Amino acid sequence: MGTGPTGKGWAVCAALALALVSGCDSVREGGTTSSGSGGAGGGDASAAPADGRAVSPLSNPDGTKPGLAAVAGDDRTAARDLIGKLKTKGRGPKTGYDRDEFGYAWLDTAEGVPFARNGCDTRNDVLQRDGEELKFKSGSDCVVVSMTLDDPYTARTIEWRKQDAAEVQIDHVVPLSYSWQMGSSRWPESKRRQLANDPLNLLPVDGPANSAKGDSGPATWLPPSKKIRCAYAVRFAQVAVKYELAVTAADRSALAKQCGG
């Protein structure tokens, strides 16, 4: 996924060498040098960044493009049409749920999803997809050790460092335990592995916001940033439609409301 260090990349590393404990890591070219020195919790975070590279979910049906740009104007009609395709049913029990039922975390070998078998685990794939100013572990073009993230959920710019790993977490937009209660408990494990590693269902986001979400559906949790809520509703619906998952009636109503339905 990433590129190896270039002459320009090593020059950037040399300029930063005194600030790096571990030596010169690979630096991806492009953009400006990040100014933050800490994780999202203890480092720089500025309010309301521009969408930047973020792409509307309606233009990103496979989840391979970065971010989650707001949905506005006429696109909201398409958003409501998509949400209207969702089937509803009651949320079942969580009995038997275990994260291991969806395979080892961040498998590179889940079949049938983008980025699979590219030599880089799923977590680092989506960090590379959405992050900017990427730096890699020495000798690797996969393991991201620092980046800048425009967090869609909080509308903050996060200067992330691997030593503060939990400050950016990978959200399953449709939580795995939610899917379990809505029918994935009866799927073959191969399909559950797909859901757990599908970039369509994965967003790197502010860690505390993701922790607050837990396994909630849209009726009980929505991103703090109101401008992104329709886009979040679209992405939730895209995943549910792709995997033929029903949602609760309350959740479908909440999704439609975010897009003016």
Salt bridges, closest charged atoms under 4 A:
ASP25 OD2 - LYS135 NZ 3.49
ASP51 OD1 - LYS227 NZ 3.65
GLU101 OE1 - ARG192 NH2 3.29
GLU111 OE2 - ARG117 NH2 2.64
ASP130 OD1 - ARG129 NE 2.59
ASP171 OD2 - LYS213 NZ 2.91
GLU189 OE2 - ARG193 NH1 3.44
ASP198 OD2 - LYS242 NZ 2.60
ASP206 OD1 - ARG156 NH1 3.00
ASP215 OD2 - ARG91 NH2 3.78
ASP215 OD2 - LYS94 NZ 3.47
